[in-house]
Each structure stands twice: as structure tokens, then as C-alpha cells.
Amino acid sequence: MPIYAYRCEECGFAKDVLQKISDPQLTECPSCGKSTFRKQVTAAGFQLKGTGWYVTDFRGGSAPATGVAGGAKADAPAASSAPAAEASAPAPAPAPAAASGDKK
């Protein structure tokens, strides 16, 4: 459940409230009792934890990491990644040899 910041426009009382998104907004100030309690616009408060995805995860070759997500180098694949992929692909099977009994 998200935490919403409220502030009374009359007395200045502020409070953070844990509410469901579907819950109605609070309007009555718990401090002065007036109906001037308003929800404030605040920055999202979350943290990304764990290994996650980084711009360098899918980079091939030994190119140095830029550390900037969405940069021009991060969008283009490294030049050394394509030949490496082709070299590791299995070779096509040889064509079947003609039977020894078939002479032309």
C-alpha cells in the first residue's frame, strides 16, 4: 500500500498516511478538525534492489562500460559481438555423399 502525505491548509498540520489506492482521500484535519486536509504531491519513494538489469549486461567484447543508461553506445551492439556469435554457431552438415554403386 502506498504512503500519502497530507497537509492542512488552515493550521499547517502534516501527516503521512498508509492508504489503499481505492480509499477515499482524507479531508478532515485531525489537528484542527477543519475540512482543509489535502493530499500533497511528493516524489515516489522506492528503491531498486537486487542484481537487476544494467546497460553493460548484454554488451559483447571488451568495450569499456560507459555507465550511462540510454547512451548512444549502449543502444548499438558492440562490433565484436556479431563475429563471435557466428564463430560459435555449429557448422552446417556436409552434403550426403553419392552411393558407391552410382557411377555415371
C-alpha positions as CSV (number, residue, x, y, z in Angstrom):
1,M,0.0,0.0,0.0
2,P,1.3,3.5,-0.8
3,I,2.0,6.1,1.8
4,Y,0.4,9.5,1.0
5,A,1.5,12.9,2.5
6,Y,-1.3,15.1,3.7
7,R,-1.2,18.7,5.0
8,C,-3.8,21.0,6.4
9,E,-4.1,24.3,4.6
10,E,-5.5,26.0,7.7
11,C,-3.2,25.0,10.5
12,G,-0.2,23.5,8.7
13,F,-0.5,20.1,10.4
14,A,1.2,17.4,8.2
15,K,0.9,13.6,8.4
16,D,1.9,10.6,6.3
17,V,-1.0,8.1,5.9
18,L,-0.8,4.5,4.7
19,Q,-3.8,4.0,2.4
20,K,-5.0,1.8,-0.4
21,I,-5.3,3.5,-3.8
22,S,-9.0,2.8,-3.8
23,D,-9.5,4.5,-0.3
24,P,-11.1,8.0,-0.4
25,Q,-8.9,11.0,0.3
26,L,-8.9,12.4,3.8
27,T,-10.4,15.8,4.1
28,E,-10.8,16.5,7.8
29,C,-7.7,17.6,9.7
30,P,-7.0,15.5,12.8
31,S,-5.4,18.5,14.5
32,C,-7.9,21.4,14.0
33,G,-10.9,19.5,12.7
34,K,-11.5,21.7,9.6
35,S,-12.0,20.3,6.1
36,T,-8.8,21.7,4.7
37,F,-6.7,18.5,4.8
38,R,-5.2,18.0,1.3
39,K,-3.1,15.3,-0.3
40,Q,0.3,16.6,-1.3
41,V,2.2,15.7,-4.4
42,T,5.5,14.1,-3.5
43,A,8.3,12.1,-5.2
44,A,8.0,8.4,-5.4
45,G,9.7,6.7,-2.5
46,F,11.1,3.3,-3.8
47,Q,14.4,1.7,-4.1
48,L,15.6,-0.8,-6.7
49,K,17.4,-3.6,-5.0
50,G,18.9,-6.9,-6.3
51,T,21.0,-7.6,-9.4
52,G,18.5,-6.2,-11.9
53,W,19.5,-5.2,-15.4
54,Y,22.3,-2.9,-16.2
55,V,23.4,-1.3,-19.5
56,T,26.5,-3.5,-19.5
57,D,24.8,-6.8,-19.1
58,F,24.4,-7.5,-22.8
59,R,27.5,-5.8,-24.1
60,G,29.9,-8.0,-26.1
61,G,33.6,-7.7,-26.4
62,S,36.0,-5.8,-24.2
63,A,34.5,-2.3,-24.8
64,P,34.6,-0.2,-21.6
65,A,31.3,0.4,-19.8
66,T,30.0,3.9,-20.1
67,G,27.8,3.6,-17.0
68,V,25.2,5.8,-18.7
69,A,21.9,4.1,-19.5
70,G,20.4,5.0,-22.8
71,G,23.6,6.5,-24.3
72,A,24.4,6.1,-27.9
73,K,27.0,3.4,-27.3
74,A,24.5,1.4,-25.1
75,D,21.9,1.2,-27.8
76,A,24.3,-0.1,-30.5
77,P,25.7,-3.6,-30.2
78,A,29.4,-3.9,-29.9
79,A,31.2,-4.6,-33.2
80,S,33.0,-7.7,-31.8
81,S,29.7,-9.4,-30.7
82,A,28.5,-10.4,-34.2
83,P,31.6,-12.4,-35.4
84,A,31.8,-14.1,-32.0
85,A,28.2,-15.3,-32.4
86,E,28.9,-16.6,-35.9
87,A,32.1,-18.4,-34.8
88,S,30.3,-20.3,-32.0
89,A,27.4,-21.4,-34.3
90,P,27.6,-25.1,-35.3
91,A,28.9,-25.8,-38.8
92,P,26.4,-27.0,-41.4
93,A,26.2,-30.7,-42.0
94,P,28.1,-31.9,-45.1
95,A,26.1,-32.9,-48.2
96,P,25.5,-36.6,-48.3
97,A,28.0,-38.5,-50.5
98,A,26.9,-40.3,-53.6
99,A,26.4,-44.0,-53.1
100,S,29.3,-46.1,-54.3
101,G,27.0,-48.1,-56.7
102,D,26.0,-45.0,-58.6
103,K,28.5,-44.4,-61.4
104,K,27.9,-42.0,-64.2
